[in-house]
Amino acid sequence: MDLKLYYKPECPFCKKVLRFMEKNDIELELKNIHDQENKEFLIEKGGMNQVPCLFIDGKAMYESDDIIEFLKEKFNK
C-alpha cells in the first residue's frame, strides 16, 4: 500500500496527525506543501489545497480525524 501524507508544518490539524504517528511509531512518506511541486500535486490529484491529506494508493483522504482512524486500523494502534 502506497501512503503519502501531505502536510504544512504550522497547520494544527497536521500537527495532530503527526503527533499521533510519532506516538505510535508510524512512519510514512511526508510531503511538505511549502514545496511548490508537492502543493501542485496535492491540488491536481486531490482536488483541494487542504491539509492534512493522506494519499492511499493515489486516492486522497482529508480530515485529521479520518486519517488517524485509518492509521489506527491499518497499523492496529
MMTF fields as JSON, N, C-alpha, C and O atoms, coordinates in Angstrom:
{
  "mmtfVersion": "1.0.0",
  "mmtfProducer": "UNKNOWN",
  "numBonds": 307,
  "numAtoms": 308,
  "numGroups": 77,
  "numChains": 1,
  "numModels": 1,
  "chainsPerModel": [1],
  "groupsPerChain": [77],
  "chainIdList": ["A"],
  "bondAtomList": [4, 2, 8, 6, 12, 10, 16, 14, 20, 18, 24, 22, 28, 26, 32, 30, 36, 34, 40, 38, 44, 42, 48, 46, 52, 50, 56, 54, 60, 58, 64, 62, 68, 66, 72, 70, 76, 74, 80, 78, 84, 82, 88, 86, 92, 90, 96, 94, 100, 98, 104, 102, 108, 106, 112, 110, 116, 114, 120, 118, 124, 122, 128, 126, 132, 130, 136, 134, 140, 138, 144, 142, 148, 146, 152, 150, 156, 154, 160, 158, 164, 162, 168, 166, 172, 170, 176, 174, 180, 178, 184, 182, 188, 186, 192, 190, 196, 194, 200, 198, 204, 202, 208, 206, 212, 210, 216, 214, 220, 218, 224, 222, 228, 226, 232, 230, 236, 234, 240, 238, 244, 242, 248, 246, 252, 250, 256, 254, 260, 258, 264, 262, 268, 266, 272, 270, 276, 274, 280, 278, 284, 282, 288, 286, 292, 290, 296, 294, 300, 298, 304, 302],
  "bondOrderList": [1, 1, 1, 1, 1, 1, 1, 1, 1, 1, 1, 1, 1, 1, 1, 1, 1, 1, 1, 1, 1, 1, 1, 1, 1, 1, 1, 1, 1, 1, 1, 1, 1, 1, 1, 1, 1, 1, 1, 1, 1, 1, 1, 1, 1, 1, 1, 1, 1, 1, 1, 1, 1, 1, 1, 1, 1, 1, 1, 1, 1, 1, 1, 1, 1, 1, 1, 1, 1, 1, 1, 1, 1, 1, 1, 1],
  "groupList": [{"groupName": "MET", "atomNameList": ["N", "CA", "C", "O"], "elementList": ["N", "C", "C", "O"], "formalChargeList": [0, 0, 0, 0], "bondAtomList": [1, 0, 2, 1, 3, 2], "bondOrderList": [1, 1, 2], "singleLetterCode": "M", "chemCompType": "L-PEPTIDE LINKING"}, {"groupName": "ASP", "atomNameList": ["N", "CA", "C", "O"], "elementList": ["N", "C", "C", "O"], "formalChargeList": [0, 0, 0, 0], "bondAtomList": [1, 0, 2, 1, 3, 2], "bondOrderList": [1, 1, 2], "singleLetterCode": "D", "chemCompType": "L-PEPTIDE LINKING"}, {"groupName": "LEU", "atomNameList": ["N", "CA", "C", "O"], "elementList": ["N", "C", "C", "O"], "formalChargeList": [0, 0, 0, 0], "bondAtomList": [1, 0, 2, 1, 3, 2], "bondOrderList": [1, 1, 2], "singleLetterCode": "L", "chemCompType": "L-PEPTIDE LINKING"}, {"groupName": "LYS", "atomNameList": ["N", "CA", "C", "O"], "elementList": ["N", "C", "C", "O"], "formalChargeList": [0, 0, 0, 0], "bondAtomList": [1, 0, 2, 1, 3, 2], "bondOrderList": [1, 1, 2], "singleLetterCode": "K", "chemCompType": "L-PEPTIDE LINKING"}, {"groupName": "TYR", "atomNameList": ["N", "CA", "C", "O"], "elementList": ["N", "C", "C", "O"], "formalChargeList": [0, 0, 0, 0], "bondAtomList": [1, 0, 2, 1, 3, 2], "bondOrderList": [1, 1, 2], "singleLetterCode": "Y", "chemCompType": "L-PEPTIDE LINKING"}, {"groupName": "PRO", "atomNameList": ["N", "CA", "C", "O"], "elementList": ["N", "C", "C", "O"], "formalChargeList": [0, 0, 0, 0], "bondAtomList": [1, 0, 2, 1, 3, 2], "bondOrderList": [1, 1, 2], "singleLetterCode": "P", "chemCompType": "L-PEPTIDE LINKING"}, {"groupName": "GLU", "atomNameList": ["N", "CA", "C", "O"], "elementList": ["N", "C", "C", "O"], "formalChargeList": [0, 0, 0, 0], "bondAtomList": [1, 0, 2, 1, 3, 2], "bondOrderList": [1, 1, 2], "singleLetterCode": "E", "chemCompType": "L-PEPTIDE LINKING"}, {"groupName": "CYS", "atomNameList": ["N", "CA", "C", "O"], "elementList": ["N", "C", "C", "O"], "formalChargeList": [0, 0, 0, 0], "bondAtomList": [1, 0, 2, 1, 3, 2], "bondOrderList": [1, 1, 2], "singleLetterCode": "C", "chemCompType": "L-PEPTIDE LINKING"}, {"groupName": "PHE", "atomNameList": ["N", "CA", "C", "O"], "elementList": ["N", "C", "C", "O"], "formalChargeList": [0, 0, 0, 0], "bondAtomList": [1, 0, 2, 1, 3, 2], "bondOrderList": [1, 1, 2], "singleLetterCode": "F", "chemCompType": "L-PEPTIDE LINKING"}, {"groupName": "VAL", "atomNameList": ["N", "CA", "C", "O"], "elementList": ["N", "C", "C", "O"], "formalChargeList": [0, 0, 0, 0], "bondAtomList": [1, 0, 2, 1, 3, 2], "bondOrderList": [1, 1, 2], "singleLetterCode": "V", "chemCompType": "L-PEPTIDE LINKING"}, {"groupName": "ARG", "atomNameList": ["N", "CA", "C", "O"], "elementList": ["N", "C", "C", "O"], "formalChargeList": [0, 0, 0, 0], "bondAtomList": [1, 0, 2, 1, 3, 2], "bondOrderList": [1, 1, 2], "singleLetterCode": "R", "chemCompType": "L-PEPTIDE LINKING"}, {"groupName": "ASN", "atomNameList": ["N", "CA", "C", "O"], "elementList": ["N", "C", "C", "O"], "formalChargeList": [0, 0, 0, 0], "bondAtomList": [1, 0, 2, 1, 3, 2], "bondOrderList": [1, 1, 2], "singleLetterCode": "N", "chemCompType": "L-PEPTIDE LINKING"}, {"groupName": "ILE", "atomNameList": ["N", "CA", "C", "O"], "elementList": ["N", "C", "C", "O"], "formalChargeList": [0, 0, 0, 0], "bondAtomList": [1, 0, 2, 1, 3, 2], "bondOrderList": [1, 1, 2], "singleLetterCode": "I", "chemCompType": "L-PEPTIDE LINKING"}, {"groupName": "HIS", "atomNameList": ["N", "CA", "C", "O"], "elementList": ["N", "C", "C", "O"], "formalChargeList": [0, 0, 0, 0], "bondAtomList": [1, 0, 2, 1, 3, 2], "bondOrderList": [1, 1, 2], "singleLetterCode": "H", "chemCompType": "L-PEPTIDE LINKING"}, {"groupName": "GLN", "atomNameList": ["N", "CA", "C", "O"], "elementList": ["N", "C", "C", "O"], "formalChargeList": [0, 0, 0, 0], "bondAtomList": [1, 0, 2, 1, 3, 2], "bondOrderList": [1, 1, 2], "singleLetterCode": "Q", "chemCompType": "L-PEPTIDE LINKING"}, {"groupName": "GLY", "atomNameList": ["N", "CA", "C", "O"], "elementList": ["N", "C", "C", "O"], "formalChargeList": [0, 0, 0, 0], "bondAtomList": [1, 0, 2, 1, 3, 2], "bondOrderList": [1, 1, 2], "singleLetterCode": "G", "chemCompType": "PEPTIDE LINKING"}, {"groupName": "ALA", "atomNameList": ["N", "CA", "C", "O"], "elementList": ["N", "C", "C", "O"], "formalChargeList": [0, 0, 0, 0], "bondAtomList": [1, 0, 2, 1, 3, 2], "bondOrderList": [1, 1, 2], "singleLetterCode": "A", "chemCompType": "L-PEPTIDE LINKING"}, {"groupName": "SER", "atomNameList": ["N", "CA", "C", "O"], "elementList": ["N", "C", "C", "O"], "formalChargeList": [0, 0, 0, 0], "bondAtomList": [1, 0, 2, 1, 3, 2], "bondOrderList": [1, 1, 2], "singleLetterCode": "S", "chemCompType": "L-PEPTIDE LINKING"}],
  "groupTypeList": [0, 1, 2, 3, 2, 4, 4, 3, 5, 6, 7, 5, 8, 7, 3, 3, 9, 2, 10, 8, 0, 6, 3, 11, 1, 12, 6, 2, 6, 2, 3, 11, 12, 13, 1, 14, 6, 11, 3, 6, 8, 2, 12, 6, 3, 15, 15, 0, 11, 14, 9, 5, 7, 2, 8, 12, 1, 15, 3, 16, 0, 4, 6, 17, 1, 1, 12, 12, 6, 8, 2, 3, 6, 3, 8, 11, 3],
  "groupIdList": [1, 2, 3, 4, 5, 6, 7, 8, 9, 10, 11, 12, 13, 14, 15, 16, 17, 18, 19, 20, 21, 22, 23, 24, 25, 26, 27, 28, 29, 30, 31, 32, 33, 34, 35, 36, 37, 38, 39, 40, 41, 42, 43, 44, 45, 46, 47, 48, 49, 50, 51, 52, 53, 54, 55, 56, 57, 58, 59, 60, 61, 62, 63, 64, 65, 66, 67, 68, 69, 70, 71, 72, 73, 74, 75, 76, 77],
  "secStructList": [7, 7, 3, 3, 3, 3, 3, 7, 6, 6, 7, 2, 2, 2, 2, 2, 2, 2, 2, 2, 2, 2, 2, 6, 6, 7, 7, 7, 3, 3, 3, 3, 6, 6, 1, 2, 2, 2, 2, 2, 2, 0, 0, 0, 0, 0, 1, 1, 7, 7, 1, 1, 3, 3, 3, 3, 6, 6, 3, 3, 3, 3, 7, 2, 2, 2, 2, 2, 2, 2, 2, 2, 2, 2, 2, 6, 7],
  "xCoordList": [0.85, 0.0, 0.895, 1.811, 0.622, 1.397, 0.718, -0.388, 1.389, 0.837, 1.761, 2.964, 1.17, 1.921, 1.063, -0.113, 1.655, 0.936, 1.421, 2.597, 0.497, 0.768, 0.381, -0.706, 1.282, 1.08, 1.745, 2.503, 1.433, 2.077, 2.508, 1.678, 3.785, 4.296, 3.52, 3.411, 2.983, 2.295, 0.809, 0.136, 0.302, -1.121, -1.415, -0.796, -2.351, -2.653, -3.235, -2.997, -3.988, -4.572, -3.496, -3.551, -2.517, -1.378, -0.564, -0.139, -0.353, 0.408, -0.272, 0.398, -1.594, -2.357, -2.056, -1.808, -2.082, -1.796, -0.338, -0.051, 0.571, 1.994, 2.311, 3.135, 1.665, 1.858, 1.368, 2.022, 0.211, -0.308, 0.681, 0.968, 1.191, 2.144, 3.407, 3.902, 3.917, 5.136, 4.906, 5.736, 3.797, 3.454, 3.314, 3.58, 2.888, 2.628, 3.666, 3.446, 4.792, 5.887, 5.431, 5.803, 4.621, 4.157, 4.979, 5.032, 5.617, 6.427, 5.804, 5.561, 5.553, 5.029, 5.885, 6.634, 5.777, 6.438, 5.691, 4.476, 6.428, 5.838, 6.147, 7.268, 5.143, 5.274, 4.824, 3.631, 5.793, 5.52, 5.021, 5.696, 3.839, 3.303, 3.924, 3.529, 4.893, 5.664, 6.558, 7.026, 6.786, 7.478, 6.43, 5.428, 6.673, 5.687, 5.255, 4.083, 6.174, 5.845, 4.836, 3.893, 5.036, 4.101, 2.733, 1.702, 2.733, 1.468, 0.695, -0.516, 1.381, 0.725, 0.151, -0.95, 0.897, 0.406, -0.86, -1.842, -0.827, -1.976, -3.221, -4.29, -3.093, -4.238, -4.697, -5.895, -3.74, -4.091, -4.737, -5.778, -4.131, -4.617, -5.686, -6.587, -5.586, -6.549, -7.751, -8.818, -7.57, -8.688, -8.833, -9.646, -8.049, -8.149, -6.759, -5.838, -6.649, -5.427, -5.675, -5.644, -5.919, -6.256, -5.334, -5.088, -4.833, -4.007, -4.551, -5.203, -4.303, -3.56, -4.354, -5.585, -3.602, -4.195, -3.337, -2.139, -3.958, -3.271, -3.668, -4.846, -2.676, -2.938, -2.727, -1.653, -3.774, -3.755, -3.851, -4.909, -2.735, -2.673, -3.211, -3.936, -2.84, -3.215, -4.559, -4.923, -5.314, -6.633, -6.524, -5.951, -7.073, -6.941, -7.939, -9.118, -7.427, -8.274, -7.945, -6.795, -8.962, -8.793, -9.365, -9.96, -9.175, -9.673, -8.783, -8.617, -8.235, -7.278, -7.869, -7.195, -9.11, -9.709, -9.884, -9.673, -10.267, -10.414, -9.064, -8.952, -8.042, -6.698, -6.214, -5.663, -6.412, -5.992, -6.743, -6.142, -8.029, -8.804, -8.281, -8.151, -7.982, -7.429, -6.104, -5.878, -5.23, -3.921, -4.06, -3.301, -5.025, -5.263, -5.621, -5.09, -6.523, -6.952, -5.817, -5.583, -5.124, -4.06, -2.897, -2.348, -2.522, -1.347, -1.722, -0.853, -3.015, -3.504, -3.027, -2.501, -3.215, -2.749, -3.917, -3.729],
  "yCoordList": [-1.178, 0.0, 1.241, 1.358, 2.15, 3.381, 4.492, 4.919, 4.956, 6.001, 7.209, 7.089, 8.389, 9.645, 10.671, 10.841, 11.358, 12.387, 13.765, 14.104, 14.539, 15.93, 16.798, 16.659, 17.692, 18.477, 19.849, 20.111, 20.705, 22.01, 22.088, 21.89, 22.371, 22.308, 23.133, 22.724, 24.275, 25.138, 24.816, 25.429, 23.878, 23.519, 22.704, 21.661, 23.163, 22.424, 21.034, 20.116, 20.871, 19.558, 18.596, 17.394, 19.14, 18.325, 17.89, 16.738, 18.823, 18.505, 17.389, 16.525, 17.404, 16.365, 14.986, 14.025, 14.897, 13.636, 13.231, 12.068, 14.176, 13.88, 13.431, 12.537, 14.042, 13.615, 12.18, 11.377, 11.868, 10.503, 9.514, 8.463, 9.866, 8.985, 8.797, 7.678, 9.877, 9.791, 8.945, 8.105, 9.165, 8.445, 6.938, 6.123, 6.592, 5.182, 4.583, 3.523, 5.269, 4.781, 4.412, 3.368, 5.288, 5.092, 6.01, 7.223, 5.406, 6.185, 6.117, 5.039, 7.293, 7.409, 8.4, 9.172, 8.38, 9.408, 10.721, 10.791, 11.756, 13.054, 14.023, 14.066, 14.801, 15.777, 17.143, 17.391, 18.025, 19.377, 20.203, 20.28, 20.827, 21.579, 22.966, 23.724, 23.311, 24.526, 24.318, 25.281, 23.063, 22.719, 22.834, 22.119, 23.729, 24.036, 22.793, 22.663, 21.895, 20.668, 19.822, 19.283, 19.707, 18.948, 19.617, 18.946, 20.946, 21.688, 21.505, 21.286, 21.593, 21.419, 20.015, 19.845, 18.997, 17.624, 17.488, 16.886, 18.049, 17.974, 18.56, 17.952, 19.717, 20.378, 19.603, 19.409, 19.163, 18.457, 17.105, 16.784, 16.316, 14.944, 14.867, 14.032, 15.742, 15.693, 16.582, 16.364, 17.6, 18.474, 19.669, 20.557, 19.703, 20.816, 21.156, 20.339, 22.389, 22.838, 22.745, 23.752, 21.537, 21.322, 20.26, 19.224, 20.534, 19.568, 19.415, 20.328, 18.293, 17.154, 16.393, 16.395, 15.751, 14.896, 13.644, 13.716, 12.506, 11.231, 10.614, 10.358, 10.376, 9.672, 8.187, 7.757, 7.412, 5.968, 5.361, 5.382, 4.819, 4.297, 5.31, 4.955, 6.583, 7.643, 8.288, 9.228, 7.806, 8.375, 9.246, 8.827, 10.456, 11.429, 11.189, 10.924, 11.289, 11.272, 12.533, 12.763, 13.336, 14.567, 14.37, 13.336, 15.369, 15.42, 14.61, 13.4, 15.301, 14.693, 13.502, 12.486, 13.613, 12.502, 11.265, 10.145, 11.457, 10.324, 9.667, 8.442, 10.502, 9.969, 9.171, 8.082, 9.701, 8.998, 7.675, 6.661, 7.672, 6.425, 5.398, 4.22, 5.837, 4.929, 4.347, 3.141, 5.206, 4.755, 3.783, 2.819, 4.036, 3.116, 1.739, 0.733, 1.688, 0.405, -0.262, -1.462, 0.504, -0.042, -0.581, -1.637, 0.139, -0.23, -0.831, -1.026, -1.131, -1.75, -1.036, -1.66, 0.276, 1.066, 1.461, 2.129],
  "zCoordList": [0.0, 0.0, 0.0, 0.815, -0.912, -1.04, -0.24, -0.571, 0.817, 1.679, 1.691, 1.922, 1.434, 1.488, 2.202, 1.88, 3.176, 3.916, 3.473, 3.608, 2.946, 2.57, 3.758, 4.319, 4.132, 5.343, 5.21, 4.277, 6.172, 6.312, 7.778, 8.665, 8.054, 9.428, 10.455, 11.611, 10.058, 11.026, 11.196, 12.025, 10.435, 10.496, 11.76, 11.972, 12.604, 13.842, 13.593, 14.377, 12.518, 12.212, 11.71, 11.973, 10.984, 10.546, 11.76, 11.858, 12.678, 13.899, 14.677, 15.242, 14.708, 15.409, 14.805, 15.534, 13.471, 12.787, 13.002, 13.287, 12.867, 13.035, 14.461, 14.658, 15.458, 16.855, 17.053, 17.719, 16.468, 16.566, 15.945, 16.518, 14.777, 14.095, 14.938, 15.079, 15.487, 16.298, 17.544, 17.891, 18.204, 19.432, 19.189, 20.072, 17.961, 17.641, 16.693, 16.107, 16.552, 15.703, 14.29, 13.753, 13.705, 12.331, 11.433, 11.636, 10.439, 9.506, 8.119, 7.576, 7.564, 6.209, 5.451, 6.051, 4.143, 3.348, 3.567, 3.384, 3.96, 4.243, 3.119, 2.612, 2.734, 1.656, 2.16, 2.339, 2.385, 2.853, 1.672, 0.646, 1.804, 0.67, 0.523, -0.363, 1.38, 1.133, -0.09, -0.697, -0.443, -1.688, -2.805, -2.803, -3.743, -4.791, -5.569, -5.921, -5.837, -6.572, -5.792, -6.372, -4.484, -3.639, -3.601, -3.659, -3.504, -3.46, -4.768, -4.748, -5.884, -7.188, -7.328, -7.85, -6.861, -6.91, -6.069, -6.502, -4.871, -3.967, -4.619, -4.572, -5.217, -5.843, -7.079, -7.288, -7.894, -9.13, -8.848, -9.421, -7.976, -7.74, -6.653, -6.724, -5.641, -4.554, -4.783, -4.21, -5.635, -5.948, -5.027, -5.285, -3.95, -2.995, -2.467, -2.485, -2.001, -1.334, 0.171, 0.878, 0.645, 2.057, 2.634, 2.015, 3.819, 4.534, 5.944, 6.449, 6.587, 6.083, 5.028, 5.01, 4.16, 3.135, 3.04, 2.767, 3.268, 3.141, 1.811, 1.562, 0.958, -0.294, -0.04, 0.383, -0.309, -0.131, -1.52, -2.148, -1.994, -3.358, -4.37, -5.299, -4.17, -5.108, -4.864, -5.571, -3.877, -3.573, -2.326, -1.32, -2.393, -1.307, -0.176, -0.408, 1.066, 2.256, 3.051, 3.425, 3.3, 4.062, 5.465, 5.769, 6.301, 7.682, 8.626, 8.473, 9.58, 10.509, 11.267, 11.436, 11.722, 12.478, 11.603, 12.068, 10.345, 9.427, 9.162, 9.113, 8.991, 8.744, 9.949, 9.79, 11.142, 12.361, 12.502, 12.86, 12.23, 12.313, 11.317, 11.649, 10.1, 9.097, 9.587, 9.488, 10.115, 10.594, 11.768, 11.872, 12.648, 13.777, 13.249, 13.72, 12.269, 11.712, 10.938, 11.083, 10.128, 9.277, 10.097, 9.782, 11.145, 11.941, 13.29, 14.14, 13.5, 14.736, 15.99, 16.912, 16.017, 17.169, 18.042, 19.059]
}
